[in-house]
Amino acid sequence: MRHLALFALLAAVFPSAACAAQQTASPAGAPVPVEAARPAFTLDTPIQRLVADPAAKAVLDRELPGLTTHERYEQFKGISLKTLQPFSGGLISDERMRAVEAGLKALG
């Protein structure tokens, strides 16, 4: 939603810049919609950004069930999994972190 508001502002202020922001060039020179590019997620990405993306949230729900519904989610959603892990009391193991990392890379 934030991107739509930004695009509307760009279109109103800089009509040609808005058109350029909407497309990028492919190697063949044909325009490619910006929305086609998926952001790269890592273990350093804030949890709330992962949850905002349905595919990344599915990875979290699969590999760390209960994380996104945890009673303290609001308190830790702004930090990354890498930052949260040491405070998890062993609940977020290195093995789970590797599984999440592989799942996020597969979205790619």
C-alpha positions in Angstrom: 0.0 0.0 0.0 2.9 2.3 0.8 4.3 1.7 -2.7 1.0 2.8 -4.3 1.0 6.0 -2.3 4.6 6.7 -3.3 3.8 5.9 -6.9 0.8 8.3 -6.9 3.0 11.0 -5.4 5.7 10.5 -8.0 3.1 10.5 -10.8 1.7 13.8 -9.6 5.0 15.6 -9.1 7.2 13.9 -11.7 5.1 12.3 -14.4 8.1 10.9 -16.4 9.9 9.7 -13.2 6.7 7.8 -12.2 6.8 6.0 -15.5 10.5 5.2 -15.0 9.8 3.9 -11.5 7.1 1.6 -12.7 9.4 -0.3 -15.1 12.9 -1.6 -15.3 14.6 -2.9 -18.4 15.2 -6.6 -18.9 18.5 -7.8 -20.5 16.6 -7.9 -23.8 15.5 -4.3 -23.4 11.8 -5.1 -22.8 10.2 -3.4 -19.8 9.6 -5.6 -16.8 7.2 -4.5 -14.0 8.9 -3.7 -10.8 6.4 -5.8 -8.9 7.8 -8.9 -10.6 11.0 -8.6 -8.5 10.8 -10.2 -5.1 12.7 -8.6 -2.3 15.6 -10.7 -1.0 14.9 -11.9 2.5 17.6 -13.0 4.9 17.9 -13.9 8.6 18.7 -10.3 9.1 15.4 -9.0 7.7 13.1 -7.7 10.4 10.4 -10.3 11.3 7.6 -7.9 10.5 8.9 -7.5 6.9 8.9 -11.3 6.5 5.4 -11.6 7.9 4.2 -8.9 5.5 5.1 -11.1 2.5 2.8 -14.1 2.3 5.4 -16.5 0.9 8.0 -15.5 3.5 5.4 -15.8 6.3 4.6 -19.3 5.0 8.3 -20.2 5.5 8.2 -18.9 9.1 4.9 -20.7 9.9 6.3 -23.9 8.5 9.8 -23.8 10.1 9.0 -21.9 13.3 5.4 -22.7 14.1 3.9 -20.3 16.6 6.3 -17.5 16.0 3.9 -15.2 14.3 1.1 -15.9 16.8 3.3 -15.7 19.9 1.9 -13.6 22.7 4.9 -11.3 22.6 5.1 -11.0 18.8 4.4 -7.2 19.0 7.5 -6.9 21.2 9.9 -8.7 18.9 8.5 -8.2 15.4 10.9 -5.3 14.7 14.0 -7.3 15.1 15.5 -10.0 12.9 15.5 -13.8 13.6 19.3 -13.6 14.0 18.8 -11.1 16.8 16.0 -13.0 18.4 17.6 -16.4 18.4 19.9 -15.9 21.4 16.8 -14.8 23.5 14.7 -17.8 22.5 16.0 -20.1 25.2 17.0 -22.6 22.5 13.6 -22.7 20.9 15.0 -21.3 17.7 17.8 -23.7 17.0 20.6 -23.4 14.5 18.9 -26.2 12.5 15.6 -24.2 12.4 17.6 -21.1 11.4 19.2 -23.0 8.5 15.8 -24.3 7.4 14.3 -20.8 7.5 17.3 -19.4 5.5 16.9 -22.1 2.9 13.2 -21.4 2.6 13.8 -17.7 2.2 16.5 -18.3 -0.4 14.1 -20.6 -2.4 11.7 -17.7 -2.7 14.2 -15.9 -4.6 
